[in-house]
Amino acid sequence: MAEKLALPLILPNPPPSKPLFQDLPPSAAAPPLPPPNLSPLFHDYLSQQSPATTSSHDPFSLQRSRHRIGKHHDPNKGKPWLNRRLSPLGERTLHSLIDPQFNPDKLHQELSSLLRYRIEDSDFSEDYIDAVFSDLLGIIKGLGFHKKCDLAMSVFDWIKNRSDSQKLINGSVVAVVITMLGKDGRISAAASLLHNLQKDGYGIDVYAYTSLITVFARNGRYREAVMVFKKMEEEGCTPTLITYNVILNVFGKMGMPWHKIMEVFDGMKSSGVVPDAYTYNTIISCCRRGSLYEEAKVMFEEMKSAGYVPDKVTYNALLDVYGKSRRPEEAKEVLREMEVNDFSPSIVTYNSLISAYARDGLLDEAMELKDKMMDKGIKPDVFTYTTLLSGFEKAGKDDSAMKVFEEMQAAGCNPNICTFNALIKMFGNRGKFTEMMKIFDDMKVSGCRADVVTWNTLLAVFGQNGMDTEVSGVFKEMKRSGFVAERDTFNTLISAYSRCGSFDQAMAIYKLMLKAGVAPDLSTYNAVLAALARGGLWEQSEKVFAEMMNGRCKPNQMTYSSLLHAYANGKKVEKIHDLARDIYDGAIEPHPVLLKTLVLVYSKSDLVHETEQAFLELRRKGFSPDVPTLNAMVSIYGRRQLLDKANEILNFMKENGITPSLTTYNSLMYMHSRSGNFEKAEEILRYLVSKGVKPDIISYNTVIYGYCRNSRMKDASRIFEEMTASGVAPDVITYNTFVASYAAEARFVDAISVIRYMIKHGCRPNESTYNSIVDWYCKLNRSEEAMMFVTNIRQLNPLVSKDEETRLLQRLTMR
């Protein structure tokens, strides 16, 4: 297993792009994906699309144009055309070419006329070449400015076909043409142009290479940008400051490991290229993805030591790093330093700081910041509101989240795709799929189209709810739509399949990710660790963790959280205690995520004192417990029948406006089903249904258990019929509950009828199913009937293995 899970080093030369989301090969660890079997609700929504094309109004179209905040829709940013270095004759030629009435067939005549006048005034000296070059370059630039890219390319081709083209085409001309093609969206044409010119013997210099790298980077084609950079170095072409700045930005967007970013930065300095303020700002921004707040601080100090004065961009980037790293106090210090240095905080500054508090669950502080921002005359924007909405959603405060959304609408602030994604996540995580799909409709009406986060949110929601067929269906739809995957999608798929219990499929996705040339990052490691943790594979988890510590990737709180879950599922309580001591002592930062995880794993291990200790430590440090943490407390109190303490947690949730989840109600039903007040479990079930929350298999099984345990078999059967009618398929636990209850009442004919029914409906009996029959026969001193049951078991289930028969016979002889 360890060999299979070893994550490879980032290759110095990234592999070429491959078709993403191609079908898994037959040799893959997991079987081929089953055909999508979407729930009617989701299937109906998807079926609105044409299978061949994607409508421009289709919310699932992924061709959404992305506009950066503050970026002018005009590529020229409203600047006028300046005829720099154009001669009067060159300027007249340009005006002739941009005339709407110009006939492209007369291009040769116009350009030949320009050169003919140049020849009459020249002796073909260097001055002549410079003058002709200046005019032709100016004409190409002018045509590009006026959005006449095809005509500009015709001018370039005209030059290229001349006998003296080697003198007229240099790196500057190539750089201008590549940049122009990039702005026109013709990325592949730009790459082909450089390749063909190089093949034809034209000199390609650093400016041409840098232009192509920039074109790839601006269009999100980061792997191609890195490949061009590597090729440039292999050709012996020395990068400039601009080249390094662009490629460092690309590495940050790709989520490259920190040591790879530092290799480029150190190589830059060793080659004699001095970093500028933009370089430092870029590297600080690179620290966001991996939550590298310590590294960002080091770069910030180095920047100041190098003599550069941090500007607003620097402070906002550093503040954003602290925000992503969930370090609100450090972020607040950056804000203070900004104000001391006379940099007025902007909307970007406040949004980053609000994000820092919201990510850490400090929502009161986040709201106070929003109010402070408004007091300073800064109006909250869509990012402010969406950040707060997401924070309340994560904390389980649905009512507060919706109030933020209503305030946003009242303020005339239109939701964007991020807002819709947050709402989709909120309703999806609560199992409110009808409301979730209504958000899709609202998104469509507003003109927003689904982006990669929308798809990833769907995958995560369905995975979290154990709906593996829906995960496969969305995955299939993404491929069918021509979706180009990103690392986050792979990471989400790994997590979704592992949550559905499809560990082999999760690992197959990981292999597919590597095959597609996508390098793993911190999120990938954490997704793999989470998958291992769910299986209790703590030894393999430790090996992956050691691999990370060996320089691959810096672990964060999510990494340690997965380790704790691996130990809990592997029943390694002492190892949990060891990590807990390091967290309480500060050897590992007592991050709220880790304290919440300790509550979860100790609750899962049924250790009441340790669970309460972790919960009190969380509260003592001023962190707000979220819904999963509170559910863990309700769960352990419910299992121990500590009703008063469970009610204290419920009151806390109510007082703090925290919306209970399905898990909360399931824990309450569990508690009552094991008590004398077992009928209360069905009352809670009815309440759930009335609130529009769809009960799951655990909900129904819990109520059925309560009735079976108290010999109320008719009521149990009634709940069973209601469950199947609602579309929830019974599992082996459901059937085993009935089998054990009938056997306990010596109703063996009914018990065996249940086994026949479950086999007929595709549910395979397990050891517990047969054990109930055999054990109760023996308890009632009916050993001969028990022997007859075992010897005739193949008549009941022809698929029973020989080993199972032997096991049951041994069980009989031992009793």
Secondary structure, DSSP 8 states (H G I E B T S, - for coil): -HHHH------SS------TT----TTSSS---------HHHHHHHTTS-SS---TT-TT--------TT--SSTTTT-----TT--HHHHHHHHHHHSTT--GGGHHHHHHHHHHHHHHT--S-HHHHHHHHHHHHHHHHHHHHTT-HHHHHHHHHHHHTSTTHHHH--HHHHHHHHHHHHHTT-HHHHHHHHHHHHHTT----HHHHHHHHHHHHHTT-HHHHHHHHHHHHHTT----HHHHHHHHHHHHHHT--HHHHHHHHHHHHHTT----HHHHHHHHHHTTTTT-HHHHHHHHHHHHHTT----HHHHHHHHHHHHHTT-HHHHHHHHHHHHHTT----HHHHHHHHHHHHHTT-HHHHHHHHHHHHHTT----HHHHHHHHHHHHHTT-HHHHHHHHHHHHHTT----HHHHHHHHHHHHHTT-HHHHHHHHHHHHHTT----HHHHHHHHHHHHHTT-HHHHHHHHHHHHHTT----HHHHHHHHHHHHHTT-HHHHHHHHHHHHHTT----HHHHHHHHHHHHHTT-HHHHHHHHHHIIIII----HHHHHHHHHHHHHTT-HHHHHHHHHHHHHTSS---HHHHHHHHHHHHHTT-HHHHHHHHHHHHHTT----HHHHHHHHHHHHHTT-HHHHHHHHHHHHHTT----HHHHHHHHHHHHTSTTTTHHHHHHHHHHHTT----HHHHHHHHHHHHHTT-HHHHHHHHHHHHHTT----HHHHHHHHHHHHHTT-HHHHHHHHHHHHHTT----HHHHHHHHHHHHHTT-HHHHHHHHHTHHHH-TT--HHHHHHHHHHHHH-
